[in-house]
Every structure is written in structure tokens, then in C-alpha cells.
């Protein structure tokens, strides 16, 4: 199942929402590559891009949470480390066991579910923090 962007994922910070949409696109590309039986090289390329993109996004998002004094900033930073760890776990599985797409697909599903939950439970707190900050400016 692919991830589809809806307004329920909105953080109130347009640049972060755009970055989340790109993360969704990359995870959907990964799903398609795994389920289509594309080569290990393609999957590794997508994972490398997703990892790099996520790291840049996380740095920006963490800075926004600090700027807007979001109370979940510390929890967010810790969760981001989990995401990077998850991508690295998938990379290890692909490198070691590229003949078993089901195990990689299961890891992908865990990652997909994690990102959706993370955005809904943590990142969306940015909306009220950004509004409060702008109201006080």
C-alpha cells in the first residue's frame, strides 16, 4: 500500500509539508521497486536518496521546532534517529539478502507505518506552535 498525502499530515509550515510529500514519493518509489522486482542497485539508490533527503529534512524540521519552541522538539529529534536507523536496516537487508524481497517489503511497511504515525503524532504539533509564534510576533 502506497502513502498518499492528505491535509491530515499538514504541519502548518509549507516547506516541511513539501518535504514530507517528497519523503512519501521516495517511499512509494521504494515500494514500487521492491514489488516490481527491480534490481538491488535501484533499491539501494532509492534508499541512499531517501536517507540523505531525510537527514536534510530532519535538520530543517528540528530547527523549526526549536524556533517555534515546540514542546515535542526533543521527542522529534529522537524519533528522527529511529527513522535513519530503519533505513540503514533496510539497506543491510538489501545488501545481504537481495533474493528475499518479502523481508525487504516487510521492513518497508514498518518504515511506511512509522513515518505516517510520526507525522500525525509529532510533526503536526508544529501547526499550533507556528501559529502561536506568529501571533506573538
C-alpha positions in Angstrom: 0.0 0.0 0.0 1.4 3.4 -1.0 1.4 6.5 1.1 -0.9 9.3 -0.1 -0.6 12.8 1.1 -3.7 14.4 2.7 -4.2 17.5 4.7 -4.3 15.5 7.9 -0.4 15.4 7.6 -0.2 19.2 7.4 2.2 20.9 9.8 1.4 24.5 9.1 4.9 25.0 7.7 4.7 24.8 3.9 8.3 23.9 3.3 8.1 21.0 5.8 4.9 19.8 4.2 6.5 19.8 0.8 9.5 17.9 2.2 7.1 15.3 3.7 5.4 14.9 0.3 8.9 14.2 -1.2 9.6 11.6 1.5 6.2 10.0 0.7 7.2 10.0 -3.0 10.5 8.3 -2.2 8.9 5.7 0.0 6.4 5.0 -2.8 9.3 4.6 -5.3 10.9 2.2 -2.9 7.7 0.1 -2.7 7.4 0.1 -6.4 11.0 -1.0 -6.8 10.6 -3.8 -4.3 7.3 -5.1 -5.6 8.3 -4.8 -9.3 11.4 -6.9 -8.7 13.8 -4.1 -9.8 17.4 -4.7 -9.2 19.3 -4.3 -5.9 21.1 -1.3 -7.4 17.8 0.6 -7.9 16.6 -0.1 -4.4 20.0 0.9 -3.0 19.9 4.1 -5.0 16.4 5.0 -3.7 17.4 4.2 -0.1 20.5 6.3 -0.3 18.5 9.2 -1.7 15.8 8.8 1.0 18.4 8.6 3.7 20.2 11.8 2.5 16.9 13.7 1.9 15.6 12.7 5.3 18.7 13.9 7.1 18.4 17.3 5.4 14.7 17.4 6.1 15.2 16.4 9.7 17.8 19.2 10.3 15.4 21.8 8.9 12.4 20.4 10.8 14.3 20.3 14.1 15.4 23.9 13.6 11.8 24.9 13.0 10.7 23.1 16.2 13.4 25.0 18.1 12.4 28.3 16.6 8.8 27.8 17.4 9.5 26.4 20.8 7.6 23.2 20.1 7.3 21.1 23.2 7.8 17.8 21.3 11.2 19.0 19.8 13.3 16.6 21.8 11.0 13.7 21.1 11.1 14.6 17.4 14.8 14.6 17.3 15.0 11.1 19.0 12.4 9.8 16.5 14.4 11.0 13.6 17.3 8.9 14.6 15.0 5.9 14.6 14.0 6.7 11.0 17.6 6.8 9.9 18.3 3.6 11.7 15.3 2.0 10.0 16.6 3.0 6.5 20.0 1.6 7.4 18.4 -1.7 8.5 16.7 -1.9 5.1 20.0 -1.2 3.4 21.6 -4.0 5.3 18.9 -6.4 4.3 19.1 -5.5 0.7 22.8 -5.8 0.7 22.8 -9.2 2.4 19.6 -10.8 1.2 18.5 -9.3 -2.1 16.9 -12.6 -3.2 14.2 -12.2 -0.5 12.0 -9.2 -1.5 9.4 -10.2 1.1 11.7 -9.4 4.1 12.6 -6.1 2.5 9.0 -5.4 1.8 8.1 -6.0 5.5 10.8 -3.6 6.6 9.4 -1.1 4.1 5.9 -1.5 5.6 7.3 -0.8 9.1 9.0 2.3 7.8 5.9 3.5 6.0 3.8 3.0 9.1 6.3 4.7 11.2 6.5 7.8 9.1 2.8 8.2 8.9 2.4 7.8 12.6 5.4 10.1 13.3 4.0 12.9 11.2 0.5 12.6 12.7 1.6 12.3 16.4 4.6 14.6 16.5 5.1 16.8 13.4 1.6 18.1 13.3 2.3 19.8 16.7 4.2 22.4 14.6 1.0 23.8 13.4 -0.1 25.2 16.7 3.4 26.2 17.7 4.0 28.1 14.5 0.6 29.8 14.8 1.3 30.8 18.4 4.7 32.1 17.5 3.3 34.2 14.6 0.6 35.5 16.8 3.2 36.8 19.3 5.5 38.3 16.6 
